[in-house]
Amino acid sequence: MGKLKVAIFGMGNRGKTYSEWSLGHPSEMEVVQVVDANPTALEYAKGLFHLNDDALFLSFEDWLKAPKVADAVFNCFMDQYHYATTLPLFSRGYDVLLEKPITVHPNELLELMNESKKYGRKFGVCHVLRYSPFYRKAKEVLLSGEIGELVALEMAEHVYIPHMLASYVRGKWKSEAECGSPMIMAKCCHDTDLMCWFNEGSRPTFVSSFGSRSIFTAANKPKDATDRCMSCPHMKECQYSCYFNLELTHMDPIIFQSVVPGKQWNEVTREEKIKVFSEHPSLGKCVFDPPYDIVDHQVLQATFENGVTASLNMIGGTSYPCRTFHLLATSGEIFGVLESNKITVRKYQKDKFWRDTIEYDLGDVAEGHSGGDLKLVEEFVDYLNYGKKSISLTTVEESIDGHLLCIAGDISDKQRKVVEILDNREFRIR
Ligand SMILES: NC(=O)c1ccc[n+]([C@@H]2O[C@H](COP(=O)([O-])OP(=O)(O)OC[C@H]3O[C@@H](n4cnc5c(N)ncnc54)[C@H](O)[C@@H]3O)[C@@H](O)[C@H]2O)c1
């Protein structure tokens, strides 16, 4: 195949990142259609990709009625639309790159996988961390066999305060009832995906998980606090106050995406931000007020068919963003802190009765999930154009177990039970 023609679903934060890759690689990929309910996003795409009006669609339903001009769809709509807007694509001859989460329903996961197979379509999932040099190095060391056989995996994810607030307290994933995804899925399906990737070839069998909401609760709201930061007596001292967003702009793309009609996030003025924080239904609201259906910390444990055990500790509302992993194997271990972009490999040396330590410094941390975002597009486009499959490439089949871990973890947390994942990928709740 020659140049890949792509339809972008959702020209928001993710859709922009992936589609803009084509501008630097015009012989590899071309954006030919864009679907977005937000007219400003469509206008932006129109200028960027020199599209005619008949290539722009306000709804998926309108797009479906148009003639087929794309080879593939990059589906970057919000979580709750993924299943319904992906299922009809395979029979129509599209390959698909779908944002995570695929879906939170196990039957839908299998249906999507089976449908893509039935029509012989390629179907990738945006597990961007697999593509970062950091996690890829760990995978390469594991594959080399130099630390022996994997025994256990420890993972941790600390979501620092600005990110927690922008996404999981006031943002798009603040309520499971609204966005469809529990926190363990919305935030941690990358981590569970990495677990399954590191332990490739074996499937998870039992899962237990416990979460709770300890920080963002009614009990922690100061007695005289109001329901909005901008009118609150604690506006300048509360560490969760949106007042600080007026000066500190690093979470702006997430906070202000699609918030001020007719403007891109970086065009929003200070006055408009104040108006948003004073009037928007969720931005600028007191963090101690409802909804309360998202946990702010959760732990998950799992076992795999091959006896490997895995644990993940997600803690939201921390002072520093930090993702770590520790892979323990029969003759060595690998330890890494994503934010440092360094990996330590320790190998047991029998002749010394001691260990050798190797440090891999993977350089400056790149933008976009440590460089994973753009590498994912490059390697997915290579897969579609030339059939090349990198060690990171995440087809839907390879993503299912990581998703099942999150779904089982959520059930376990809510029911305080252990969940068994059966061979046919159904659950038995114990
Ligand atoms: N892979 C990752 O690391 C990663 C990171 C962040 C978000 N995500 C996922 O990517 C997806 C998009 O997130 P985002 O941050 O880009 O969101 P966003 O709100 O910035 O962008 C979504 C865009 O899609 C449009 N849209 C959404 N649903 C639509 C629908 N049904 N019909 C028409 N237009 C629709 C919105 O108007 C918006 O412009 C989400 O599912 C999210 O969970 C993945």
The ligand as a Gaussian input file, in Angstrom:
#p B3LYP/6-31G(d) Opt

LIG

0 1
 N       -3.623000       6.813000      25.022000
 C       -3.576000       7.696000      25.999000
 O       -2.616000       7.778000      26.736000
 C       -4.719000       8.655000      26.211000
 C       -4.514000       9.859000      26.886000
 C       -5.587000      10.718000      27.045000
 C       -6.830000      10.357000      26.566000
 N       -7.003000       9.152000      25.947000
 C       -8.307000       8.752000      25.408000
 O       -8.477000       9.385000      24.152000
 C       -9.854000       9.700000      23.931000
 C       -9.964000      11.176000      23.589000
 O       -9.458000      11.932000      24.686000
 P       -9.053000      13.453000      24.483000
 O       -8.307000      13.843000      25.714000
 O       -8.433000      13.650000      23.154000
 O      -10.490000      14.134000      24.500000
 P      -10.849000      15.573000      23.936000
 O      -12.108000      15.980000      24.626000
 O       -9.695000      16.483000      23.993000
 O      -11.164000      15.286000      22.421000
 C      -12.247000      14.551000      21.996000
 C      -12.789000      15.261000      20.769000
 O      -13.746000      14.415000      20.188000
 C      -14.975000      15.093000      20.024000
 N      -15.971000      14.057000      20.298000
 C      -15.992000      13.223000      21.361000
 N      -16.978000      12.332000      21.239000
 C      -17.604000      12.628000      20.063000
 C      -18.712000      12.061000      19.376000
 N      -19.374000      11.020000      19.857000
 N      -19.072000      12.622000      18.186000
 C      -18.399000      13.670000      17.670000
 N      -17.352000      14.252000      18.295000
 C      -16.954000      13.722000      19.462000
 C      -14.961000      16.241000      21.008000
 O      -15.712000      17.337000      20.539000
 C      -13.483000      16.577000      21.114000
 O      -13.078000      17.566000      20.210000
 C      -10.577000       9.314000      25.209000
 O      -11.196000       8.074000      25.048000
 C       -9.472000       9.208000      26.244000
 O       -9.765000       8.305000      27.277000
 C       -5.972000       8.320000      25.759000

